Amino acid sequence: MPLILETIVTTVSAHGALHLVPFGLIRDGEDFWVAPFRPSPTIANLEAVPFFAAAAPADVRVIAGCVTGRRDWPTAASRTIPVPRLADAYGHMELQVVEVRDDPVRPRFRGRVVHDEAHRPFLGHNRAVNAVLEAAILSTRLHRLNAETVLAELHHHRIAVEKTAGPAEREAWNWIAAKVVAALPQAAAASLAVDGA
Ligand SMILES: Cc1cc2nc3c(=O)[nH]c(=O)nc-3n(C[C@H](O)[C@H](O)[C@H](O)COP(=O)(O)O)c2cc1C
């Protein structure tokens, strides 16, 4: 399996409307594939404007927010492509689409890095951020996964949030917990959420 980088991908439509969403970029040599499941505005955007920015968010609420209906995060102009990037990022890449592999389920767009840039120092890993990331991905697959398995995994990840989260990570976790509780009747709200957000 190739390395996958979880990033915030931005694209724009033919009319210039911004779309911001978390995507796992699949590394292929020095290129990165973005592979959106249909239907996704990202597909039409990349067909119309073949560039995307991919950022490492400095606040995990951006990832949790995007999968819980909170997509309005500040962006900044990119250096070399006509697509803005997430503003609050450790760093970002600017990519040009150089190949498209069409598919009825999940087309793929090969992005070539035309520019990359660091914005702030990365000072250490945090387990709660990783836990929120895993929970965010699980929350986009609730319709495809077994509910008991999802809940067992979430309760495992919740331990890291309880032990190592700051206020932003707690808030991000609770956004996802609320989404899961709404979707899965068997999830008990009280035991999935954490205090202090
Ligand atoms: C960390 C992370 C990585 C994701 N990677 C992908 C991906 O590679 N492909 C995909 O279709 N969805 C992926 N998703 C789910 C999408 O972000 C989510 O389904 C989103 O709502 C799709 O938005 P769109 O349909 O507006 O483009 C990912 C979610 C998270 C949290």
The ligand as an SDF file (V2000), in Angstrom:
LIG
                    3D

 31 33  0  0  0  0  0  0  0  0999 V2000
   -9.1930   12.5100    6.8430 C   0  0  0  0  0  0  0  0  0  0  0  0
  -10.2480   12.2350    5.8070 C   0  0  0  0  0  0  0  0  0  0  0  0
   -9.8660   11.7440    4.5500 C   0  0  0  0  0  0  0  0  0  0  0  0
  -10.8160   11.5120    3.5570 C   0  0  0  0  0  0  0  0  0  0  0  0
  -10.4240   11.0530    2.3250 N   0  0  0  0  0  0  0  0  0  0  0  0
  -11.3520   10.8650    1.3440 C   0  0  0  0  0  0  0  0  0  0  0  0
  -10.9770   10.4250    0.0470 C   0  0  0  0  0  0  0  0  0  0  0  0
   -9.7910   10.1800   -0.2300 O   0  0  0  0  0  0  0  0  0  0  0  0
  -11.9530   10.2650   -0.8830 N   0  0  0  0  0  0  0  0  0  0  0  0
  -13.2650   10.5570   -0.6150 C   0  0  0  0  0  0  0  0  0  0  0  0
  -14.1220   10.4390   -1.4870 O   0  0  0  0  0  0  0  0  0  0  0  0
  -13.6490   10.9690    0.6100 N   0  0  0  0  0  0  0  0  0  0  0  0
  -12.7230   11.1230    1.5850 C   0  0  0  0  0  0  0  0  0  0  0  0
  -13.1100   11.5520    2.8240 N   0  0  0  0  0  0  0  0  0  0  0  0
  -14.5180   11.8460    3.0580 C   0  0  0  0  0  0  0  0  0  0  0  0
  -14.8740   13.2060    2.5140 C   0  0  0  0  0  0  0  0  0  0  0  0
  -14.1180   14.2380    3.1330 O   0  0  0  0  0  0  0  0  0  0  0  0
  -16.3440   13.4740    2.7960 C   0  0  0  0  0  0  0  0  0  0  0  0
  -17.1080   12.4180    2.3100 O   0  0  0  0  0  0  0  0  0  0  0  0
  -16.7910   14.7430    2.1750 C   0  0  0  0  0  0  0  0  0  0  0  0
  -18.0840   14.9830    2.6590 O   0  0  0  0  0  0  0  0  0  0  0  0
  -16.8450   14.6850    0.6590 C   0  0  0  0  0  0  0  0  0  0  0  0
  -17.1500   15.9850    0.2410 O   0  0  0  0  0  0  0  0  0  0  0  0
  -17.6660   16.3640   -1.2100 P   0  0  0  0  0  0  0  0  0  0  0  0
  -18.5850   15.2760   -1.6490 O   0  0  0  0  0  0  0  0  0  0  0  0
  -18.3610   17.6510   -0.9640 O   0  0  0  0  0  0  0  0  0  0  0  0
  -16.4700   16.4950   -2.0970 O   0  0  0  0  0  0  0  0  0  0  0  0
  -12.1800   11.7740    3.8310 C   0  0  0  0  0  0  0  0  0  0  0  0
  -12.5630   12.2530    5.0900 C   0  0  0  0  0  0  0  0  0  0  0  0
  -11.6120   12.4750    6.0650 C   0  0  0  0  0  0  0  0  0  0  0  0
  -12.0510   12.9970    7.4010 C   0  0  0  0  0  0  0  0  0  0  0  0
  1  2  1  0
  2  3  1  0
  2 30  2  0
  3  4  2  0
  4  5  1  0
  4 28  1  0
  5  6  2  0
  6  7  1  0
  6 13  1  0
  7  8  2  0
  7  9  1  0
  9 10  1  0
 10 11  2  0
 10 12  1  0
 12 13  2  0
 13 14  1  0
 14 15  1  0
 14 28  1  0
 15 16  1  0
 16 17  1  0
 16 18  1  0
 18 19  1  0
 18 20  1  0
 20 21  1  0
 20 22  1  0
 22 23  1  0
 23 24  1  0
 24 25  2  0
 24 26  1  0
 24 27  1  0
 28 29  2  0
 29 30  1  0
 30 31  1  0
M  END
$$$$
